[in-house]
């Protein structure tokens, strides 16, 4: 571990942090955690859980106040994986053959916030933390025990943290994704 922070250059979206404090918008690289894999046909009688270890870069979506060491009450942390734009394009191509122009248009729709399940974060230009543009995929949101997240953070040196208001913007994008409502029909007043 180094004692001095990495050289900071203007990068209004991010800061480099270290230590045990956690906040919404913390970006954790190479997080290894179990994911259930299935099959689940006999889930009522299963005596073991089929799972595999996956490694992802994730961003914390839980509210900072819930993660506070002294006053927070969270037992689990909501995290979401982040992917390069190229990886997202590959995921789209796996579903349907898109032209290069269509893929570029889809990425632009994500940038503009027109795809509720996907949220784009710009590149980081901090000298020792350079990172390309990434896309957060809310469909793959999961929870990880807080104790495991604390162990991961303790083993890390420096990590990136989204700064206000960008972390709140990420939280708001997640909330919009979760709160979407598609009604089969609109409510009709009895007076009509």
C-alpha positions, 0 to 999 in steps of 0.5 A: 500500500502506498501512503500518498494518494495518486496524483489527482487531475480534474475529473469531475465524475470520479475521485480515488479513495481508499479505506473502509468507508463505503459509499453509493457509487464506489467502483470495485474491480475484480469482485469475485462472488457466487451466482446461482446457475440452475437448473432449478426444475427440482428447487423444492427438493434441492439439498445443494445450490448450483452456483459458479464464481464470477468476477466482475467490476461492480458499482455499489447502488446501496445508499451511503447512509445504509453502509455507514460503519457506525450508523448503517444497518445494511446486511447486504449491499446492492451492486451492479456489474459494469461492462465496456460498450463493446461487451454491451454491443456483443450482448445485443448481437447475441440476441439479434443481428444488428448492423454497425449503425444500429449498434452505434444508435443503441449505444447513443440511446443508452448515453441519452438515458433512453434505455432504462435497464442500462446506464452509461458512465463516462471514462475516467482520466485520473492518471492511475485509474484510467478507464474507458466508458462503461455501461451499468446493466441494471438487469444484473443487479444483485446483493452481496453480504456487507461483510464480503464487500468490507473484506474486498475493500480491505484488500484493495488499495485505491478505488474509484468513487463517483462524485455528487451529483453523478452518484445520485444520478446513477441512483436515480437511474436505478430507481427509474428502472425499478419503479417502471409500471406497465399497466394492462389498461388505464384506470377508468373513473366510475364517473365516466 
